[in-house]
Amino acid sequence: MCIGFIGLGNMGFPMATRLLQAGHRVVVFDVSAETTRRAVALGAEAALSPRNVADRAETVLASLPSEQAALDVATMSDGVIEGERVRRFLDMSTIGARTAQQISTLLAERGIAALDCPVSGGVAGARAGSLAIMVSGPPGEFAVAEPVLDLLGRTIFVGAQPGAAQTMKLVNNLMAATTLAATAEVMVTGVKAGLDPAVMIEVLNAGSGATHASRDKFPRAVLPRTFDFGFATGLMVKDVRLYLQEALALGTPAELASAVAGLWEKTLDDQGAESDFTTIVKTIEASTDVIVDGRTDR
């Protein structure tokens, strides 16, 4: 099966690699020539543009960093919408419900089905093929695409309404943003009081305070001070902003989300968009004279 893949970033590259390893012919496009060359070295075929990908593959996947990038790739003059062979567009990006609905409407006018397929699980999940993949769109097209998506992780069909999976992803990421921020805040408080951070994490994980942040993010990237979990602060801030936009559009409460967003915005200013999102702890540490350091040789 020939599959197109657009966007070979931290998430896209390992996903495309898994499709190659499964024996599929994969046509790729990325704005980085070096990244494209790396994919070609693994067996991929390079395309000249998103349209060129869509000229060669019936199923096209994309993993892109922003709403505008997704909209451009899908609907610009040299985009997927102009492809001669494409029949379905699977967007793995996190772009919010409104942008997904816009893309779906425009592609449908050309007879191209759009499936929202945002993912959760980070770079490690993309490499291992263990992503949680939320999908919404035409059920019949999902049935065709499901075997491809199953190579990348666990697929969960959210519903037929365009944008539904995007809303689900924003709910998921607001929860992740909140638990990471809260864990960072309480860890700094405990260390300031004289507690050992490694012992704190052990206790949290043995009790009711356990979260994905305490089980995985802190042991892997914060306690060893490597800050290399694999998700950028700028992307988390983008997702939190999208959640707030969705809540505003729906008229739902967002007091807690707004407070969490404020801390993430400060982290963006302090640490930079390209920093790992686990550096949120550094933003909280900056107001104290302690650091959350779990290294035994410190």
Secondary structure, DSSP 8 states (H G I E B T S, - for coil): -EEEEE--STTHHHHHHHHHHTT-EEEEE-S-HHHHHHHHHTT-EE-SSHHHHHHH-SEEEE--SSHHHHHHHHHSTTSGGG-SS--EEEE-S---HHHHHHHHHHHHTTT-EEEE--EESHHHHHHHT-EEEEEES-HHHHHHHHHHHTTTEEEEEEESSTTHHHHHHHHHHHHHHHHHHHHHHHHHHHHHTT--HHHHHHHHHHSTT--HIIIIIIIIIITTT---SS-BHHHHHHHHHHHHHHHHHHT---HHHHHHHHHHHHHHHHH-TTSBGGGHHHHHHTTSS------TT-
